[in-house]
Amino acid sequence: MAQPGITAPANEEAVRAWDTVLYERWKQHREVFVESLGDLTDEAFSRMPPPEGGRCIDVGCGFGDTTQRLAELTGPEGFALGTDSSSRFIDDARDEAAAAGAHNVEFEVSDAQTASWDPTFDYAFSRMGTQFFAAPVPAMRAVRGALVPGGRLNKVCWRRKQDSPIWAETEAVVQQFLTRPEEYEADTCGPGPFSLGNPDTCRGILEAAGFTDIDLVARDFDYRMGRDMDAAIDAMLAIGPGAELIRLNGEHGERRRPEIAEAVADRFASWRQEDGSIVGRASVWFVTATNPG
Ligand SMILES: C[S@@+](CC[C@H](N)C(=O)[O-])C[C@H]1O[C@@H](n2cnc3c(N)ncnc32)[C@H](O)[C@@H]1O
């Protein structure tokens, strides 16, 4: 098991952001940022199912819904450990698993960059949890170190920002009003959601971490950004690259939020569905690899 609570110095700011402002925004907009990924997650699991009776580790597990799913898929003899550097996500994950009566699931607070897990897992999973490491190679080496020889990695991460209109177009609107300030007080989320968007980077990190059989499959999909226009605007200006620009601009960003929201509504208008929800296109990598031992 990793030692809980140890954070690599280079990662402190990102870990703090994930445990504070980002946790709060994620929780508030969970319907958009977690539940909208349900079908995509099922697809990732059906592409590479966790082994029945196997031991699984879920890296950057957030609220632990994927950890619970791993535990279900491995069956009563299987086991899933959810890990995350944020104690607030892990507290929620523990409470939710207990409320769901899940028995073969546990959670721990650990920073993947400083973790050293014993090689006792057959399968490592991560949905959007591996893009935020200041030092991605040591982190992915630790994930590989958690796997038995022949153990498999299955992860989902965003492709490049420009491959996902939901992110690129939102950011383009915000950029009409704001630029990235040279100096700012806010903690950032680390390298960021699109840090593995370049396939050579994504593959290179895994190769350097010692993985083999690395495979990346691009998957474009419909992303439900909100049940209505207000919900979509709130969510997309709370999380993601447009939201980050507002956040880093502090009070100035907040002052401009109403006019930004109006311009975003214009941009999203053509994505409105018959039921009023807003659905845009997005794109991820399905990444699989093996620990050769
Ligand atoms: C985009 S969220 C994804 C959460 C969850 N996997 C999901 O799909 O709903 C990224 C998660 O990675 C976690 N995280 C960020 N840096 C981490 C690190 N160095 N070690 C472990 N977890 C980290 C965050 O706390 C957050 O829960």
The ligand as a Tripos MOL2 file, in Angstrom:
@<TRIPOS>MOLECULE
LIG
   27    29     1     0     0
SMALL
NO_CHARGES

@<TRIPOS>ATOM
      1 C1        -10.5390   14.8810  -13.6280 C.3       1 LIG1
      2 S1        -10.6830   14.2100  -12.0260 S.3       1 LIG1
      3 C2        -11.2250   12.5560  -12.4190 C.3       1 LIG1
      4 C3        -11.8520   11.8550  -11.2500 C.3       1 LIG1
      5 C4        -12.4650   10.4830  -11.5630 C.3       1 LIG1
      6 N1        -11.4880    9.5460  -12.0530 N.3       1 LIG1
      7 C5        -13.6050   10.6160  -12.5520 C.2       1 LIG1
      8 O1        -13.4470   10.2480  -13.7280 O.co2     1 LIG1
      9 O2        -14.6750   11.0930  -12.1390 O.co2     1 LIG1
     10 C6         -8.9660   13.9660  -11.6170 C.3       1 LIG1
     11 C7         -8.7300   13.2630  -10.3070 C.3       1 LIG1
     12 O3         -7.3150   12.9990  -10.1860 O.3       1 LIG1
     13 C8         -6.9330   13.2850   -8.8510 C.3       1 LIG1
     14 N2         -5.4990   13.5820   -8.8360 N.ar      1 LIG1
     15 C9         -4.8770   14.7010   -9.2870 C.ar      1 LIG1
     16 N3         -3.5550   14.6060   -9.0860 N.ar      1 LIG1
     17 C10        -3.3270   13.4030   -8.5030 C.ar      1 LIG1
     18 C11        -2.1750   12.7370   -8.0300 C.ar      1 LIG1
     19 N4         -0.9620   13.3060   -8.1260 N.pl3     1 LIG1
     20 N5         -2.3010   11.5010   -7.4820 N.ar      1 LIG1
     21 C12        -3.5230   10.9370   -7.3660 C.ar      1 LIG1
     22 N6         -4.6610   11.5190   -7.7680 N.ar      1 LIG1
     23 C13        -4.5760   12.7380   -8.3410 C.ar      1 LIG1
     24 C14        -7.8100   14.4530   -8.4530 C.3       1 LIG1
     25 O4         -7.8870   14.6460   -7.0590 O.3       1 LIG1
     26 C15        -9.1320   14.0870   -9.0940 C.3       1 LIG1
     27 O5         -9.9330   13.3120   -8.2520 O.3       1 LIG1
@<TRIPOS>BOND
     1     1     2 1
     2     2     3 1
     3     2    10 1
     4     3     4 1
     5     4     5 1
     6     5     6 1
     7     5     7 1
     8     7     8 2
     9     7     9 1
    10    10    11 1
    11    11    12 1
    12    11    26 1
    13    12    13 1
    14    13    14 1
    15    13    24 1
    16    14    15 ar
    17    14    23 ar
    18    15    16 ar
    19    16    17 ar
    20    17    18 ar
    21    17    23 ar
    22    18    19 1
    23    18    20 ar
    24    20    21 ar
    25    21    22 ar
    26    22    23 ar
    27    24    25 1
    28    24    26 1
    29    26    27 1
@<TRIPOS>SUBSTRUCTURE
     1 LIG1         1 GROUP 0 **** ****
